[in-house]
C-alpha cells in the first residue's frame, strides 16, 4: 500500500522525510539492511490502517544489521557528511538543520550476549529481540521508498524489553504498548473472528481485554524463537502481575486510560494469558 505526500504530514514527525532520505541513501550506498523501529514505526503502521498518530516525536529510530563496528563507523562518517553529529550516546545523531535526533542501533553479528559494545561513554547497547523481531519485518511503501518495520506484536516485545532495561527513562514505551492494544481489536477483527473466536465468548465482552489477549497470542511467536526473550518478557510480566498496587505497568495504563488500577491490571493479565497460551 502506497502512502502519499499527505502521509508525511499526518505522521506529525518533523523532518521525517528528510531524515529517512538520509538514512536510506547511506544504507543503500553501503548495502546495509536497515529497519525503522520505535514510535515512528508504530505511527506508520497504524496510519496505514487509517489511524492518525496520537503523539508527535522528534526522535526517529533505526536498527541496522551489521557484522562489525567498522561498518558502523562507516555509517557514522556518512551521516556526519550529511550534517548529522554525534551527541552523548554514541548511537544517537543530531541534525541542527532539521532539529531532529535519530538513533541508529546496531544488531546482528556485531552482538555479543545481545549487546553491542561501543567502548565510549556508554559502553554498551542492549539489543535483545532485534534479530528475532526484525526477521518478521513488514514493508510499507512511502512514495518511492520502502520502510521495513516490525509487526505490531514484535514492536510490543521490543518496547517491553526496552522499558525493562531503563524503566526510569522510557515511560513512553508503556504508553506505546497501550496504544497498540487500543487499536488492535479493530485492526485484527477478521483474524479474531477466524482464529481467536473463543475470546469473543468471554463475559463480560470487552474489546480491550480481547485485543490484549490476541496481541499476547501473536506476540508469543518471539518467545518461541528465543529462550532469552522468553525469560526476560515473562519475568517482567510476572513481576508486574504480583500485585496490582505495585504494578508499574498497570499504574501507567490506568493513568492513560483514566480508569482504576484493577482494570489496568486485568488488561495486563489478559496480555499475559495470551502470550502464555499453549495454542
Order of alpha helices (4+ residues) and beta strands (2+ residues): beta-alpha-alpha-beta-alpha-beta-alpha-beta-beta-beta-beta-beta-alpha-beta-beta-alpha-alpha-alpha-alpha-alpha-alpha-alpha
